[in-house]
Amino acid sequence: MTGRGGFRTLTARLLLGSVRKADMGRSMGLGTRILATALVSASFGLFAASAAAQHMNAKDAACREAGTTSDAAACFSKALALRDSELATLLHQIRLAVAGDELKLLDRAQRAWIDYRTLSCEAEYAMYSGGTGGPVTRLACREALTRDRIAQLHDAYDWRVENYRWTIDHPAVR
């Protein structure tokens, strides 16, 4: 094995997943095997850190100052609960201002958005393959997507909600 490119070839094959377990012990000392394994593990860790956790690293992300995984989990859990409550309040206000087909479409869109949020955040969680970063990533994803949904609903319905409030406050003008 070392005659066909040596350590660099083995490392590349390990990264690409094309090395067999039997190749790991052939023509390599224990130190080389440990170093190869460490390099591959570090490479995957760097890739996962850069490819995943985008929501945690966003400029407007909650909990950017959390120091430990448990601190981040507690912070994102609290932030998500706050966002979920904010979303529920906003949806209640919007539902008061719309009716008929608009309300049916809003409800269908909201159910579809919940499915989207669940699947998107599960996909991000899966990148961690059961590691300790997975649960925090899922919480960060759900918080960020909920924050985005709130902004979308404000963009789409604020005028309608404000107009509805105005007609409630000024019944003679209706």
C-alpha positions as a LaTeX table, in Angstrom:
\begin{tabular}{lrrr}
\hline
Residue & $x$ (\AA) & $y$ (\AA) & $z$ (\AA) \\
\hline
Met1 & 0.00 & 0.00 & 0.00 \\
Thr2 & 2.73 & 2.48 & 0.80 \\
Gly3 & 4.41 & 1.69 & $-2.49$ \\
Arg4 & 1.45 & 3.15 & $-4.43$ \\
Gly5 & 1.45 & 6.67 & $-3.01$ \\
Gly6 & 1.99 & 5.95 & 0.64 \\
Phe7 & 0.43 & 7.92 & 3.42 \\
Arg8 & $-1.12$ & 10.60 & 1.19 \\
Thr9 & $-2.90$ & 8.00 & $-0.90$ \\
Leu10 & $-4.20$ & 6.25 & 2.21 \\
Thr11 & $-5.43$ & 9.54 & 3.67 \\
Ala12 & $-7.18$ & 10.44 & 0.41 \\
Arg13 & $-8.74$ & 6.98 & 0.20 \\
Leu14 & $-9.85$ & 7.23 & 3.83 \\
Leu15 & $-11.48$ & 10.60 & 3.16 \\
Leu16 & $-13.25$ & 9.21 & 0.11 \\
Gly17 & $-14.29$ & 6.09 & 1.98 \\
Ser18 & $-12.62$ & 3.71 & $-0.47$ \\
Val19 & $-10.13$ & 2.11 & 1.90 \\
Arg20 & $-10.89$ & $-1.33$ & 3.27 \\
Lys21 & $-10.31$ & $-2.21$ & 6.91 \\
Ala22 & $-7.71$ & $-4.74$ & 5.82 \\
Asp23 & $-5.71$ & $-1.94$ & 4.13 \\
Met24 & $-5.37$ & $-0.09$ & 7.43 \\
Gly25 & $-2.99$ & $-2.64$ & 8.89 \\
Arg26 & $-1.03$ & $-3.52$ & 5.78 \\
Ser27 & 2.50 & $-2.07$ & 5.57 \\
Met28 & 1.90 & 0.61 & 8.21 \\
Gly29 & 3.10 & 0.97 & 11.73 \\
Leu30 & 0.80 & 1.72 & 14.61 \\
Gly31 & 1.83 & 5.38 & 14.68 \\
Thr32 & 0.96 & 5.85 & 11.01 \\
Arg33 & $-2.43$ & 4.19 & 11.48 \\
Ile34 & $-3.20$ & 6.41 & 14.48 \\
Leu35 & $-2.09$ & 9.52 & 12.58 \\
Ala36 & $-4.19$ & 8.58 & 9.54 \\
Thr37 & $-7.24$ & 7.99 & 11.71 \\
Ala38 & $-6.70$ & 11.28 & 13.54 \\
Leu39 & $-6.36$ & 13.20 & 10.27 \\
Val40 & $-9.54$ & 11.69 & 8.89 \\
Ser41 & $-11.44$ & 12.39 & 12.11 \\
Ala42 & $-10.20$ & 15.98 & 12.19 \\
Ser43 & $-11.11$ & 16.45 & 8.54 \\
Phe44 & $-14.64$ & 15.23 & 9.12 \\
Gly45 & $-14.94$ & 17.41 & 12.22 \\
Leu46 & $-13.82$ & 20.50 & 10.32 \\
Phe47 & $-16.15$ & 19.70 & 7.45 \\
Ala48 & $-19.10$ & 19.17 & 9.75 \\
Ala49 & $-18.39$ & 22.37 & 11.65 \\
Ser50 & $-18.20$ & 24.43 & 8.48 \\
Ala51 & $-20.98$ & 22.69 & 6.54 \\
Ala52 & $-23.46$ & 22.46 & 9.37 \\
Ala53 & $-24.60$ & 24.77 & 12.13 \\
Gln54 & $-25.23$ & 27.62 & 9.74 \\
His55 & $-28.15$ & 28.83 & 11.84 \\
Met56 & $-25.98$ & 28.99 & 14.95 \\
Asn57 & $-23.39$ & 31.08 & 13.10 \\
Ala58 & $-25.73$ & 33.57 & 11.44 \\
Lys59 & $-25.22$ & 37.21 & 12.41 \\
Asp60 & $-28.74$ & 37.48 & 13.82 \\
Ala61 & $-28.68$ & 34.11 & 15.57 \\
Ala62 & $-29.75$ & 33.81 & 19.14 \\
Cys63 & $-27.28$ & 32.36 & 21.66 \\
Arg64 & $-24.07$ & 33.31 & 19.86 \\
Glu65 & $-22.37$ & 33.81 & 23.22 \\
Ala66 & $-23.24$ & 30.39 & 24.69 \\
Gly67 & $-20.03$ & 28.72 & 25.82 \\
Thr68 & $-20.86$ & 25.04 & 26.23 \\
Thr69 & $-23.15$ & 22.66 & 24.41 \\
Ser70 & $-25.50$ & 22.50 & 27.38 \\
Asp71 & $-25.54$ & 26.33 & 27.62 \\
Ala72 & $-26.34$ & 26.56 & 23.91 \\
Ala73 & $-29.09$ & 23.93 & 24.19 \\
Ala74 & $-30.72$ & 25.76 & 27.12 \\
Cys75 & $-30.43$ & 29.10 & 25.36 \\
Phe76 & $-31.83$ & 27.87 & 22.03 \\
Ser77 & $-34.62$ & 26.02 & 23.81 \\
Lys78 & $-35.64$ & 29.25 & 25.58 \\
Ala79 & $-35.30$ & 31.28 & 22.36 \\
Leu80 & $-37.40$ & 28.74 & 20.44 \\
Ala81 & $-40.15$ & 28.82 & 23.08 \\
Leu82 & $-40.21$ & 32.62 & 22.82 \\
Arg83 & $-40.38$ & 32.47 & 18.99 \\
Asp84 & $-43.11$ & 29.81 & 19.04 \\
Ser85 & $-45.17$ & 31.99 & 21.38 \\
Glu86 & $-44.59$ & 35.04 & 19.17 \\
Leu87 & $-45.65$ & 33.03 & 16.10 \\
Ala88 & $-48.82$ & 31.78 & 17.81 \\
Thr89 & $-49.78$ & 35.32 & 18.81 \\
Leu90 & $-49.17$ & 36.62 & 15.29 \\
Leu91 & $-51.16$ & 33.79 & 13.70 \\
His92 & $-54.05$ & 34.52 & 16.07 \\
Gln93 & $-54.03$ & 38.19 & 15.02 \\
Ile94 & $-53.91$ & 37.23 & 11.34 \\
Arg95 & $-56.72$ & 34.69 & 11.71 \\
Leu96 & $-58.93$ & 37.42 & 13.14 \\
Ala97 & $-58.28$ & 39.58 & 10.06 \\
Val98 & $-58.90$ & 36.96 & 7.36 \\
Ala99 & $-61.81$ & 34.67 & 6.57 \\
Gly100 & $-63.11$ & 32.12 & 4.08 \\
Asp101 & $-60.65$ & 30.87 & 1.48 \\
Glu102 & $-57.91$ & 33.16 & 2.77 \\
Leu103 & $-58.12$ & 31.55 & 6.19 \\
Lys104 & $-58.15$ & 28.05 & 4.69 \\
Leu105 & $-55.10$ & 28.85 & 2.58 \\
Leu106 & $-53.29$ & 30.38 & 5.55 \\
Asp107 & $-53.96$ & 27.24 & 7.60 \\
Arg108 & $-52.78$ & 24.97 & 4.76 \\
Ala109 & $-49.66$ & 27.08 & 4.31 \\
Gln110 & $-48.94$ & 26.98 & 8.03 \\
Arg111 & $-49.28$ & 23.18 & 8.16 \\
Ala112 & $-46.95$ & 22.90 & 5.15 \\
Trp113 & $-44.48$ & 25.27 & 6.81 \\
Ile114 & $-44.49$ & 23.16 & 9.99 \\
Asp115 & $-43.67$ & 20.07 & 7.89 \\
Tyr116 & $-40.94$ & 22.03 & 6.10 \\
Arg117 & $-39.40$ & 23.23 & 9.37 \\
Thr118 & $-39.48$ & 19.73 & 10.85 \\
Leu119 & $-37.88$ & 18.07 & 7.82 \\
Ser120 & $-35.29$ & 20.80 & 7.27 \\
Cys121 & $-34.15$ & 20.73 & 10.87 \\
Glu122 & $-34.10$ & 16.92 & 10.97 \\
Ala123 & $-31.84$ & 17.01 & 7.89 \\
Glu124 & $-29.46$ & 19.37 & 9.71 \\
Tyr125 & $-29.59$ & 17.17 & 12.81 \\
Ala126 & $-28.75$ & 14.10 & 10.71 \\
Met127 & $-25.46$ & 15.67 & 9.62 \\
Tyr128 & $-24.20$ & 15.09 & 13.16 \\
Ser129 & $-24.95$ & 11.34 & 13.13 \\
Gly130 & $-25.95$ & 11.26 & 16.77 \\
Gly131 & $-23.16$ & 13.57 & 17.98 \\
Thr132 & $-23.63$ & 16.11 & 20.75 \\
Gly133 & $-23.99$ & 18.97 & 18.26 \\
Gly134 & $-27.13$ & 17.48 & 16.71 \\
Pro135 & $-29.73$ & 18.50 & 19.32 \\
Val136 & $-28.37$ & 22.06 & 19.51 \\
Thr137 & $-28.34$ & 22.30 & 15.73 \\
Arg138 & $-31.95$ & 21.14 & 15.57 \\
Leu139 & $-32.99$ & 23.77 & 18.14 \\
Ala140 & $-31.02$ & 26.51 & 16.38 \\
Cys141 & $-32.57$ & 25.55 & 13.05 \\
Arg142 & $-36.11$ & 25.57 & 14.44 \\
Glu143 & $-35.54$ & 28.94 & 16.13 \\
Ala144 & $-34.11$ & 30.49 & 12.96 \\
Leu145 & $-36.81$ & 29.15 & 10.66 \\
Thr146 & $-39.51$ & 30.27 & 13.10 \\
Arg147 & $-37.94$ & 33.73 & 13.20 \\
Asp148 & $-37.97$ & 33.74 & 9.38 \\
Arg149 & $-41.62$ & 32.62 & 9.29 \\
Ile150 & $-42.59$ & 35.44 & 11.63 \\
Ala151 & $-40.91$ & 37.94 & 9.29 \\
Gln152 & $-42.66$ & 36.40 & 6.27 \\
Leu153 & $-46.05$ & 36.63 & 7.94 \\
His154 & $-45.41$ & 40.23 & 8.93 \\
Asp155 & $-44.49$ & 41.06 & 5.33 \\
Ala156 & $-47.60$ & 39.37 & 3.97 \\
Tyr157 & $-50.24$ & 40.29 & 6.58 \\
Asp158 & $-49.26$ & 43.37 & 8.57 \\
Trp159 & $-51.32$ & 45.71 & 6.42 \\
Arg160 & $-54.32$ & 43.41 & 6.70 \\
Val161 & $-54.02$ & 43.07 & 10.47 \\
Glu162 & $-53.56$ & 46.82 & 10.95 \\
Asn163 & $-56.53$ & 47.56 & 8.67 \\
Tyr164 & $-58.64$ & 45.07 & 10.64 \\
Arg165 & $-57.64$ & 46.71 & 13.92 \\
Trp166 & $-58.51$ & 50.13 & 12.52 \\
Thr167 & $-61.99$ & 48.99 & 11.48 \\
Ile168 & $-62.55$ & 47.53 & 14.97 \\
Asp169 & $-61.45$ & 50.80 & 16.57 \\
His170 & $-63.55$ & 52.91 & 14.14 \\
Pro171 & $-66.83$ & 50.99 & 13.59 \\
Ala172 & $-68.72$ & 53.99 & 12.23 \\
Val173 & $-66.30$ & 54.34 & 9.29 \\
Arg174 & $-66.95$ & 50.81 & 8.01 \\
\hline
\end{tabular}
